[in-house]
Amino acid sequence: MNKKDLIGKIALDARLTRAQATRALDAFVEGIRAGLSRGDRVTISGFGSFGVLHRKARRVRNPTNGSAIEIAARRVPRFAPGNELKSAVQQDDRDGHPVGQNGIGADRR
């Protein structure tokens, strides 16, 4: 499912026009982006939490020539799924087959 598909689903389920659904989704994403840029944790009950992970600076080796490379400290976004989302993903499809990537039964790929 991509952004266009998600907008169509929101429009259908919430009885909105595609333009209204697009604005709603864009506002949702911008709200999460703004919260994370301030360093806040954004929690959506039953869905999950978005947060910022602080990675320390570190020194690594280039596998090609063995030289040391310094990687700067940085902040990266992180998503932790909630229990309800985890349970929904683990549910079997209607035929009793485990659901795999992209909603396709794991044994039917």
TORRO-914596 format. One line per field, with one value per residue: y, x, z of N, C-alpha, C, CB in turn; residue number from 1. Coordinates in nm, 3 decimals, padded with zeros to 5 digits. Atoms other than C-alpha are relative to their C-alpha. Glycine has a CB too. Layout:
BEGIN
n.Y = (Y | ...)
n.X = (X | ...)
n.Z = (Z | ...)
ca.Y = (Y | ...)
ca.X = (X | ...)
ca.Z = (Z | ...)
c.Y = (Y | ...)
c.X = (X | ...)
c.Z = (Z | ...)
cb.Y = (Y | ...)
cb.X = (X | ...)
cb.Z = (Z | ...)
nr = (NUM | ...)
% end
This chain:
BEGIN
n.Y = (-00.117 | -00.124 | -00.117 | -00.016 | 00.103 | -00.035 | -00.113 | 00.056 | 00.073 | -00.099 | -00.069 | 00.092 | 00.035 | -00.117 | -00.074 | -00.129 | -00.007 | 00.033 | -00.121 | -00.009 | 00.110 | -00.036 | -00.101 | 00.066 | 00.082 | -00.090 | -00.061 | 00.105 | 00.024 | -00.121 | -00.001 | 00.093 | -00.058 | -00.112 | 00.054 | 00.065 | -00.100 | -00.062 | 00.104 | 00.058 | 00.133 | -00.009 | 00.129 | 00.019 | 00.116 | 00.111 | 00.006 | 00.004 | -00.123 | -00.053 | -00.066 | -00.035 | 00.078 | -00.074 | 00.089 | -00.060 | 00.000 | 00.123 | 00.021 | 00.128 | 00.029 | 00.019 | 00.139 | 00.010 | -00.029 | 00.009 | -00.130 | -00.038 | -00.105 | -00.055 | -00.026 | -00.101 | 00.028 | -00.047 | 00.038 | 00.071 | 00.033 | 00.140 | 00.035 | 00.122 | 00.035 | 00.032 | 00.139 | 00.025 | 00.008 | 00.126 | 00.109 | -00.005 | 00.049 | 00.144 | 00.073 | 00.075 | -00.051 | 00.068 | 00.142 | 00.067 | -00.002 | -00.111 | -00.113 | -00.038 | -00.135 | -00.058 | 00.063 | 00.124 | 00.116 | 00.036 | 00.121 | -00.017 | -00.102)
n.X = (00.085 | -00.077 | 00.073 | 00.122 | 00.093 | 00.041 | 00.092 | 00.126 | 00.063 | 00.048 | 00.115 | 00.113 | 00.043 | 00.045 | 00.093 | -00.061 | -00.051 | -00.143 | -00.074 | 00.010 | -00.079 | -00.141 | -00.035 | -00.001 | -00.121 | -00.115 | -00.003 | -00.042 | -00.143 | -00.071 | 00.005 | -00.102 | -00.130 | -00.028 | -00.028 | -00.130 | -00.107 | -00.019 | -00.051 | 00.112 | 00.049 | 00.137 | 00.062 | 00.136 | 00.045 | 00.044 | -00.075 | -00.142 | -00.067 | -00.110 | -00.096 | -00.129 | -00.109 | -00.126 | -00.113 | -00.129 | -00.106 | -00.078 | -00.107 | 00.015 | -00.104 | 00.041 | -00.033 | -00.081 | -00.143 | -00.035 | -00.023 | 00.098 | 00.093 | 00.076 | 00.141 | 00.048 | 00.121 | 00.119 | 00.132 | 00.076 | 00.137 | 00.022 | 00.140 | 00.020 | 00.142 | 00.074 | 00.044 | 00.113 | -00.053 | -00.073 | 00.099 | 00.068 | -00.093 | -00.018 | 00.123 | 00.003 | 00.098 | 00.129 | -00.013 | -00.079 | -00.143 | -00.071 | -00.017 | -00.140 | -00.028 | 00.099 | 00.130 | 00.006 | -00.026 | -00.143 | -00.024 | 00.057 | -00.076)
n.Z = (00.000 | 00.004 | -00.050 | 00.080 | -00.045 | -00.135 | 00.014 | 00.048 | -00.112 | -00.097 | 00.061 | 00.002 | -00.135 | -00.076 | 00.086 | 00.034 | 00.136 | 00.004 | -00.040 | -00.147 | -00.056 | 00.021 | -00.101 | -00.131 | -00.011 | -00.004 | -00.133 | -00.092 | 00.019 | -00.044 | -00.146 | -00.048 | 00.036 | -00.089 | -00.132 | 00.000 | 00.017 | -00.133 | -00.090 | -00.074 | 00.033 | 00.049 | -00.028 | 00.047 | -00.075 | 00.081 | 00.126 | -00.030 | -00.040 | 00.079 | -00.088 | 00.057 | -00.055 | 00.007 | 00.026 | -00.036 | 00.100 | -00.012 | 00.097 | 00.068 | 00.099 | 00.138 | 00.030 | 00.122 | -00.020 | -00.140 | -00.065 | -00.100 | 00.040 | -00.113 | 00.030 | -00.094 | -00.077 | 00.071 | -00.050 | 00.103 | -00.043 | -00.036 | -00.023 | -00.080 | 00.012 | -00.121 | -00.010 | 00.089 | 00.136 | 00.007 | 00.006 | 00.130 | 00.101 | -00.020 | 00.030 | 00.125 | 00.096 | -00.008 | 00.033 | -00.102 | 00.035 | -00.063 | 00.091 | 00.016 | 00.048 | 00.092 | -00.017 | 00.075 | -00.085 | -00.002 | 00.077 | 00.135 | 00.073)
ca.Y = (00.000 | 00.339 | 00.694 | 00.711 | 00.384 | 00.500 | 00.829 | 00.633 | 00.411 | 00.710 | 00.888 | 00.581 | 00.487 | 00.842 | 00.955 | 01.235 | 01.361 | 01.258 | 01.619 | 01.620 | 01.280 | 01.405 | 01.709 | 01.489 | 01.246 | 01.528 | 01.697 | 01.366 | 01.308 | 01.670 | 01.642 | 01.338 | 01.506 | 01.820 | 01.621 | 01.415 | 01.719 | 01.866 | 01.536 | 01.442 | 01.093 | 01.058 | 00.779 | 00.658 | 00.423 | 00.081 | 00.159 | 00.240 | 00.505 | 00.719 | 00.838 | 00.964 | 00.739 | 00.907 | 00.724 | 00.794 | 00.886 | 00.582 | 00.469 | 00.191 | 00.025 | 00.044 | -00.322 | -00.249 | -00.095 | -00.127 | 00.246 | 00.392 | 00.608 | 00.837 | 00.833 | 01.139 | 01.120 | 01.155 | 01.132 | 00.882 | 00.826 | 00.503 | 00.331 | 00.079 | -00.101 | -00.132 | -00.463 | -00.426 | -00.367 | -00.661 | -00.886 | -00.768 | -00.846 | -01.196 | -01.288 | -01.553 | -01.459 | -01.586 | -01.918 | -01.993 | -01.928 | -01.722 | -01.377 | -01.288 | -00.978 | -00.754 | -00.950 | -01.256 | -01.593 | -01.706 | -02.043 | -01.898 | -01.663)
ca.X = (00.000 | 00.142 | 00.035 | -00.217 | -00.379 | -00.389 | -00.554 | -00.818 | -00.886 | -00.913 | -01.148 | -01.370 | -01.380 | -01.426 | -01.654 | -01.419 | -01.315 | -00.968 | -00.853 | -00.979 | -00.820 | -00.491 | -00.494 | -00.577 | -00.294 | -00.048 | -00.145 | -00.101 | 00.245 | 00.348 | 00.234 | 00.454 | 00.744 | 00.714 | 00.702 | 01.006 | 01.205 | 01.149 | 01.267 | 00.920 | 00.777 | 00.453 | 00.227 | -00.088 | -00.270 | -00.324 | -00.094 | 00.252 | 00.504 | 00.735 | 01.051 | 01.400 | 01.699 | 02.032 | 02.324 | 02.670 | 02.966 | 03.174 | 03.479 | 03.449 | 03.678 | 03.640 | 03.616 | 03.785 | 04.109 | 04.095 | 04.123 | 03.942 | 03.635 | 03.469 | 03.087 | 02.930 | 02.663 | 02.311 | 01.943 | 01.729 | 01.351 | 01.227 | 00.887 | 00.783 | 00.456 | 00.192 | 00.050 | -00.274 | -00.079 | 00.150 | -00.153 | -00.323 | -00.013 | 00.011 | -00.350 | -00.403 | -00.584 | -00.938 | -00.817 | -00.613 | -00.279 | -00.019 | 00.001 | 00.342 | 00.492 | 00.245 | -00.052 | 00.030 | 00.009 | 00.359 | 00.315 | 00.155 | 00.429)
ca.Z = (00.000 | -00.095 | -00.006 | -00.291 | -00.181 | 00.181 | 00.082 | -00.111 | 00.192 | 00.426 | 00.184 | 00.151 | 00.520 | 00.653 | 00.368 | 00.267 | -00.071 | -00.186 | -00.136 | 00.225 | 00.291 | 00.143 | 00.372 | 00.672 | 00.601 | 00.531 | 00.861 | 01.046 | 00.899 | 00.962 | 01.325 | 01.375 | 01.192 | 01.406 | 01.728 | 01.637 | 01.527 | 01.877 | 02.026 | 02.153 | 02.162 | 01.962 | 02.090 | 01.918 | 02.152 | 01.998 | 01.704 | 01.833 | 01.926 | 01.719 | 01.890 | 01.829 | 01.883 | 01.961 | 01.803 | 01.941 | 01.727 | 01.649 | 01.462 | 01.203 | 00.954 | 00.579 | 00.472 | 00.139 | 00.259 | 00.638 | 00.705 | 01.006 | 00.940 | 01.196 | 01.187 | 01.351 | 01.621 | 01.486 | 01.568 | 01.379 | 01.384 | 01.537 | 01.541 | 01.805 | 01.723 | 01.994 | 02.112 | 01.912 | 01.590 | 01.663 | 01.721 | 01.401 | 01.197 | 01.346 | 01.263 | 00.997 | 00.677 | 00.612 | 00.473 | 00.785 | 00.615 | 00.800 | 00.647 | 00.509 | 00.352 | 00.163 | 00.300 | 00.089 | 00.259 | 00.357 | 00.188 | -00.128 | -00.252)
c.Y = (00.124 | 00.117 | 00.019 | -00.099 | 00.034 | 00.117 | -00.049 | -00.073 | 00.096 | 00.069 | -00.088 | -00.025 | 00.118 | 00.086 | 00.142 | 00.001 | -00.038 | 00.120 | 00.015 | -00.109 | 00.029 | 00.102 | -00.062 | -00.083 | 00.087 | 00.068 | -00.100 | -00.021 | 00.121 | 00.011 | -00.093 | 00.056 | 00.114 | -00.047 | -00.062 | 00.100 | 00.076 | -00.100 | -00.065 | -00.143 | 00.016 | -00.139 | 00.000 | -00.130 | -00.108 | -00.017 | -00.012 | 00.136 | 00.034 | 00.072 | 00.030 | -00.079 | 00.079 | -00.101 | 00.074 | 00.002 | -00.127 | -00.008 | -00.141 | -00.019 | -00.018 | -00.143 | -00.016 | 00.019 | -00.001 | 00.131 | 00.032 | 00.117 | 00.043 | 00.029 | 00.091 | -00.049 | 00.054 | -00.047 | -00.066 | -00.030 | -00.149 | -00.020 | -00.130 | -00.034 | -00.034 | -00.144 | -00.032 | -00.014 | -00.131 | -00.118 | -00.004 | -00.055 | -00.152 | -00.083 | -00.073 | 00.064 | -00.088 | -00.148 | -00.077 | -00.004 | 00.115 | 00.110 | 00.039 | 00.144 | 00.042 | -00.069 | -00.130 | -00.116 | -00.048 | -00.123 | 00.011 | 00.104 | -00.048)
c.X = (00.090 | -00.088 | -00.132 | -00.108 | -00.056 | -00.099 | -00.137 | -00.076 | -00.056 | -00.124 | -00.124 | -00.055 | -00.058 | -00.099 | 00.048 | 00.032 | 00.148 | 00.084 | -00.001 | 00.085 | 00.149 | 00.045 | 00.007 | 00.127 | 00.124 | 00.013 | 00.047 | 00.151 | 00.080 | 00.000 | 00.104 | 00.139 | 00.038 | 00.034 | 00.138 | 00.113 | 00.026 | 00.057 | -00.108 | -00.027 | -00.145 | -00.063 | -00.144 | -00.047 | -00.055 | 00.077 | 00.149 | 00.054 | 00.113 | 00.093 | 00.128 | 00.107 | 00.129 | 00.114 | 00.130 | 00.094 | 00.081 | 00.103 | -00.018 | 00.113 | -00.062 | 00.039 | 00.089 | 00.148 | 00.044 | 00.023 | -00.114 | -00.084 | -00.075 | -00.142 | -00.052 | -00.123 | -00.119 | -00.126 | -00.075 | -00.141 | -00.013 | -00.149 | -00.004 | -00.149 | -00.061 | -00.049 | -00.116 | 00.047 | 00.077 | -00.096 | -00.069 | 00.089 | 00.015 | -00.123 | 00.013 | -00.101 | -00.125 | 00.007 | 00.081 | 00.148 | 00.067 | 00.023 | 00.147 | 00.011 | -00.105 | -00.136 | -00.017 | 00.031 | 00.143 | 00.027 | -00.054 | 00.074 | 00.048)
c.Z = (00.000 | 00.046 | -00.075 | 00.043 | 00.139 | -00.003 | -00.048 | 00.109 | 00.103 | -00.054 | 00.003 | 00.140 | 00.077 | -00.079 | -00.025 | -00.149 | 00.005 | 00.045 | 00.152 | 00.065 | -00.015 | 00.104 | 00.139 | 00.019 | 00.008 | 00.137 | 00.105 | -00.007 | 00.049 | 00.152 | 00.060 | -00.027 | 00.095 | 00.140 | 00.009 | -00.014 | 00.130 | 00.099 | 00.083 | -00.043 | -00.040 | 00.013 | -00.049 | 00.062 | -00.094 | -00.130 | 00.026 | 00.037 | -00.095 | 00.097 | -00.075 | 00.074 | -00.021 | -00.018 | 00.029 | -00.120 | 00.019 | -00.113 | -00.058 | -00.099 | -00.137 | -00.038 | -00.124 | 00.026 | 00.146 | 00.072 | 00.097 | -00.052 | 00.125 | -00.046 | 00.110 | 00.076 | -00.079 | 00.069 | -00.115 | 00.052 | 00.024 | 00.020 | 00.078 | -00.008 | 00.134 | -00.004 | -00.095 | -00.145 | -00.019 | -00.015 | -00.135 | -00.110 | 00.009 | -00.035 | -00.133 | -00.094 | 00.007 | -00.030 | 00.104 | -00.029 | 00.072 | -00.104 | -00.002 | -00.046 | -00.102 | 00.007 | -00.077 | 00.094 | -00.015 | -00.088 | -00.143 | -00.081 | -00.131)
cb.Y = (-00.001 | 00.026 | 00.126 | -00.017 | -00.137 | 00.036 | 00.106 | -00.094 | -00.095 | 00.105 | 00.040 | -00.132 | -00.058 | 00.085 | 00.003 | 00.025 | 00.143 | -00.045 | 00.125 | -00.011 | -00.133 | 00.055 | 00.114 | -00.089 | -00.096 | 00.107 | 00.055 | -00.132 | -00.029 | 00.126 | -00.040 | -00.138 | 00.051 | 00.095 | -00.101 | -00.103 | 00.099 | 00.055 | 00.058 | 00.085 | -00.102 | 00.051 | -00.031 | -00.002 | 00.041 | 00.014 | 00.123 | -00.055 | -00.012 | 00.095 | -00.087 | 00.154 | -00.141 | 00.089 | -00.052 | -00.077 | 00.128 | -00.123 | 00.017 | -00.010 | -00.127 | 00.106 | -00.080 | 00.102 | 00.134 | -00.080 | 00.113 | 00.037 | -00.049 | 00.130 | -00.134 | 00.130 | 00.064 | -00.048 | 00.124 | -00.133 | 00.046 | -00.039 | -00.013 | 00.020 | -00.118 | 00.095 | -00.031 | 00.112 | 00.121 | -00.019 | 00.017 | 00.144 | 00.068 | -00.026 | 00.095 | -00.149 | 00.002 | 00.064 | -00.015 | -00.136 | 00.011 | -00.048 | 00.120 | -00.093 | 00.008 | -00.007 | 00.094 | 00.002 | -00.114 | -00.027 | -00.119 | 00.038 | 00.047)
cb.X = (-00.097 | 00.055 | 00.086 | 00.032 | 00.068 | 00.121 | 00.057 | 00.025 | 00.101 | 00.111 | 00.033 | 00.041 | 00.115 | 00.120 | -00.140 | 00.129 | -00.021 | 00.042 | -00.060 | -00.147 | -00.036 | 00.022 | -00.103 | -00.125 | 00.010 | -00.012 | -00.140 | -00.074 | 00.031 | -00.065 | -00.139 | -00.016 | -00.002 | -00.120 | -00.103 | 00.008 | -00.037 | -00.133 | 00.104 | -00.126 | 00.017 | -00.004 | 00.005 | -00.010 | -00.107 | -00.143 | -00.029 | 00.076 | 00.054 | -00.049 | 00.029 | 00.027 | 00.009 | 00.022 | -00.001 | 00.064 | 00.091 | -00.092 | 00.143 | -00.137 | 00.080 | 00.067 | -00.127 | -00.046 | 00.033 | 00.119 | 00.013 | 00.068 | -00.098 | 00.068 | -00.085 | -00.031 | 00.007 | 00.002 | -00.079 | 00.073 | -00.102 | 00.080 | -00.078 | 00.048 | -00.017 | -00.118 | -00.041 | -00.104 | 00.091 | 00.089 | -00.104 | -00.041 | 00.137 | 00.038 | -00.120 | -00.035 | 00.059 | -00.097 | 00.066 | -00.049 | 00.020 | 00.135 | -00.087 | 00.070 | 00.141 | 00.053 | -00.105 | 00.099 | -00.097 | 00.046 | -00.063 | -00.146 | 00.115)
cb.Z = (00.123 | -00.143 | -00.012 | -00.150 | 00.003 | 00.086 | -00.098 | -00.116 | 00.065 | 00.031 | -00.145 | -00.064 | 00.077 | 00.040 | 00.063 | 00.084 | -00.062 | -00.142 | -00.066 | 00.046 | -00.070 | -00.142 | 00.000 | 00.016 | -00.120 | -00.110 | 00.037 | -00.032 | -00.148 | -00.063 | 00.048 | -00.068 | -00.147 | 00.005 | 00.038 | -00.112 | -00.112 | 00.053 | 00.090 | -00.019 | 00.122 | -00.149 | 00.150 | -00.158 | 00.102 | -00.029 | -00.086 | -00.117 | 00.143 | -00.114 | 00.123 | 00.010 | -00.067 | 00.128 | -00.147 | 00.117 | 00.011 | -00.003 | 00.066 | -00.071 | 00.040 | -00.096 | -00.020 | -00.101 | -00.060 | 00.013 | -00.105 | 00.133 | -00.113 | 00.056 | -00.010 | -00.073 | 00.143 | -00.145 | 00.056 | -00.040 | -00.105 | 00.128 | -00.134 | 00.150 | -00.096 | 00.018 | 00.142 | 00.011 | -00.031 | 00.124 | 00.111 | -00.033 | 00.015 | 00.142 | -00.002 | 00.026 | -00.145 | -00.094 | -00.136 | 00.019 | -00.153 | 00.060 | 00.043 | -00.098 | -00.061 | -00.141 | -00.042 | -00.120 | -00.034 | 00.144 | 00.069 | 00.010 | 00.080)
nr = (1 | 2 | 3 | 4 | 5 | 6 | 7 | 8 | 9 | 10 | 11 | 12 | 13 | 14 | 15 | 16 | 17 | 18 | 19 | 20 | 21 | 22 | 23 | 24 | 25 | 26 | 27 | 28 | 29 | 30 | 31 | 32 | 33 | 34 | 35 | 36 | 37 | 38 | 39 | 40 | 41 | 42 | 43 | 44 | 45 | 46 | 47 | 48 | 49 | 50 | 51 | 52 | 53 | 54 | 55 | 56 | 57 | 58 | 59 | 60 | 61 | 62 | 63 | 64 | 65 | 66 | 67 | 68 | 69 | 70 | 71 | 72 | 73 | 74 | 75 | 76 | 77 | 78 | 79 | 80 | 81 | 82 | 83 | 84 | 85 | 86 | 87 | 88 | 89 | 90 | 91 | 92 | 93 | 94 | 95 | 96 | 97 | 98 | 99 | 100 | 101 | 102 | 103 | 104 | 105 | 106 | 107 | 108 | 109)
% end
